[in-house]
Amino acid sequence: MKDELGYKLMLAFDGFAVPQLIRKWITERNPAGFTLFRGLNVQNPAQVRALTAELQIIAAQANQPPLLIATDQEGGQLNALGEETTLFPGNMALGATRDAELARRVGQAMGRELAALGVNVNYAPVCDISSNPKNPACGIRAFGDDPALTAEMAAALVAGMQAEGVAATIKHFPGIGEAKVDSHFTLPVLDHSRERLDAVELRPFRATIAAGAKLIMSGHFAIPALTGSSDLPATLSRAVMRDFVRDELGFDGIVISDALDMGAISQGAGQIVDVITAVRAEVDLLLLTSSEEVQERLYAGLQLALSRGLIDATHLNPSLARIMALKQWLTQTPQPPLGVVACAEHQALAQEVANRAITLVRNDAGLLPLRLPAEARIAVIMPQPKDLTPADTSSFIMPGLATAVRAHHPHVDEFITSHPPTAAEIANLHDKAAEYDLIILGTLSASMDEMQAELVNVLLATAVPTLTVALRTPYDLTAYPQAQTHVCSYSILPASMRALAAALFGTNPFAGKLPVQLGVGNQ
C-alpha cells in the first residue's frame, strides 16, 4: 500500500518541459497526475501538446496507467491554457444568453480543444450561485444568481465537455457563492440552513451529478449546517465528503480538494494534519502546488500516517478504484488533431456567445444605438486589466475596448488608467472630458473599487454624454447608480469587445438578459 500513496496526489511543476524531478515522481511514486498552470507551463498550443505527450510517455514506459492532466479552462476571467486557445466569454455571459444548448456547444468545443492539447480533466464548470455581489472570488465565474438557470447551464456544459472525452469538475462543493471573503486567503463561514442549501446551493450540483460529472471539487469553507462546526473546512469533513456526497447525493465519481496552498487550509507544519484529515474524509485526490518542498513534506507525512495507522486500506482502496475507473474512461476517446485549437468554428462560437450576451440595462438618455456625426470625438476609458483574484488570467489580456470602437467610428482616443485609477488620473480625465462629444467608460468590478466609482461619478457630473459599461461583474451599476446609459459585457476578451461595440453602434441587437438582480432600476 505504501507505494500507492502517490495516486492520491495531483502535482504541479514549473517548466515548459518535464523536469527531472517530475520524471522521478512518475517512475517511482505513481502520482495520479498533474495540473497545468498558465504562468508555469504554457507557452503555446504545440508546446502544451508536446508537454502532455511527454508526461504520458514517461508514465507508459513505467507501466503505469494514463496520467490525469488537468487545468482551469473556465472561460471568461480564467483561461489557463493561454490566449492561443479559443477564449470563450465565460459562465456569466452564457447565463445572459439563457441558452443551455449554446452552453453545451461551448462545453463540447472546450473539451475538443483540451483533448487536442492532451488535457483530460477540466476544473470546470463553476456551480456556485452568485448570490452575494460582494463575494470577491465568484463574480462572472458563476452563471448567475438563479439556482435553476445555473443548474441547467452547468449540466449542459458538463454534457458537452464529457462528450469529447474530457472529465468535468463541478466546483466548489457545496457552493461558495455567498462567501464574504476569498478562501485563497482565509476561511469563509457560510451559515446556511439545510433548507436553504437544498433550495439554492445544492441544485446545480444535483443537476450536474445527474448529467454524469466525473469529479467534484470541494470548497475550503465552513458549512455548519452539514458539519456542526464553524471552523472546519468542508474539504476536511467526512460528514460532507463521504456521508453527504456519496450516501445522500449518490455521487460515485472522484472527489478532489481545492488547492491545498489556500489560506483556508492549515499551512506550514500543520498542513499535514489537514491532508491526513482530508484522506480520512475520503477525498480522493489532493490538489498540490508546484512547491517541491511541500510535495516532499506531504508525501513523507502520508507515508508516516500510513505506517502509524492513521490512514489505512479502508481510506485508500475505494479511492484507488474510483481513480482507476476514471483513467480507464479517459482512454476511450481518440485525441483530436492540434488544428481544432482556436479553429474558425470555435472562434465563431465564441463570437456567437459574446454577441448574444451583451445586455442593455439602461438607455434613459436615448444615446443607443449611437448615431454620431463622422467628426465626433469619442474618449474610451478603462482600467489596465489585472488579476483581481488568484483564479484569474485577466492580466494576460490587452485592453481592447477602444480598438473595437474604432472599427465603427474614426475618431477614438484611448485612455487606460491604473487599476484602480489614481486621484491624478481622475483629475486629468475630468479636465479632458470637454474635448469629447461622447465618453465610453468601462469598469472592472467597480462595485468593490471606490476609486473606479469615483472616476465614473466625476465624469458623469460633466456635461459630456457618458455611456458606462460593466466589463466584468454587472454589479458595477450599484457604484454609480445615476448613470443613465449602462451596458454589461461580462468579459474583456476580444470577442466580447467586438460584440459590445457592434451593439453600441446598432450593428447587432442587445440580446442578453441580466443573469443577476442588481437592486437598481431599469433591469
CORRA-V140026 format. One line per field, one symbol per residue. phi: phi as a letter, one per 40 degrees, with the letter a starting at -180 (. if undefined). A space follows every 10 residues. Layout:
phi=???
This chain:
phi=.dcccdccbb caabicbccc ccdcdccbbf cciabcbdcb bbbadccccc cccccccccc ccfbcdccbb abbcggcbbc bgccccccch ccccdccfbc ccccccdccd cccdcccgcb bbcaccbccc cbdcccbcfc cccibcdccc cccccccdcc ccccgbccbc abcchbcccb bcccbaccbb ccccccdccb cccccccccc cgdcbbbccc acbdcbbgbc bbcddcbccc cbcccccccg cbccbbccdc ccccbdbgcc cccccccccc cgccbbcbcc ccccdccccc ccdcccccgc bacccccccd cccccccccc ccbccccccc cfcdcccccd ccdcdccdbc caaccgcbcc bbcdccbbbb baccdaccac cabcccccdb ccdccccbac bbbbbbccbc cccccccccc ccdccbcabb bcbbfccbac ccccdccccc ccccdbbbbc cbcccddcca ccdcbabbbg abcdcccccc cccccgcbcc bcbdcbccgb cfb
